[in-house]
Amino acid sequence: AYHVWGVNNKDQIYRWGGHRWDSVSGLLKHVSVGEDGAVWGVNREGRIYQRIPGEWRGMPGLARSISVGNARNIWIINNNDQIYRWTGHGWQAFPGLLFSIGAAADGSVWGVNSQGSIYVLGNHGHWRNMPGQAVQVSVGGARHVWVVNNYGDIFRWRHDEWEPVAGNLKQVAVGSD
């Protein structure tokens, strides 16, 4: 099964029901859904919400954006580009500054800072600088990383290098296999 959620330009929330979009109560500027169906979002004020059956639960902290790989791999970026990881009980500050972050169910985490540098979280919890420049990243897994640069060019990580993909986007989203 797959899970598809979205928000429109009025911050109204929708869930794909298989044949149509179903309206969901609440207002969010950004929503993220994990491979296991975990859904979290951020509203215009930066408040963080977790979807529990039938309602949104307010969570601690403030964020500009959120990325959910699954219920155990949730990351936020605040307005100061500071990085936090959900521990299950609260937000743990993580070193570095990022503008965009992407997390996957397999534990993969990639990020882009405000200067466009691309990073991957290594096995020992340190950010490793990768080649290329981007403004946004999405991660479906260790082998499924896509970025968009400030010209709208699209690239995917293949065989240790960025492979161009036809098209022009401001944002890309990739899921796992």
Buried (B, 14 or more C-beta within 10 A) or exposed (E): EEBEBBBEEEBBBBBEEEEEBEEBEBBBBBBBBBBEBBBBBBBEEBBBBBBEEEEBEEBEBBBBBBBBBBBBBBBBBBEEBBBBBBEEEEBEEBEBBBBBBBBBBBBBBBBBBEEBBBBBBEEEEEBEEBEBBBBBBBBBBBBBBBBBBEEEBBBBBEEEEBEEBEEEEEEBBBBBE
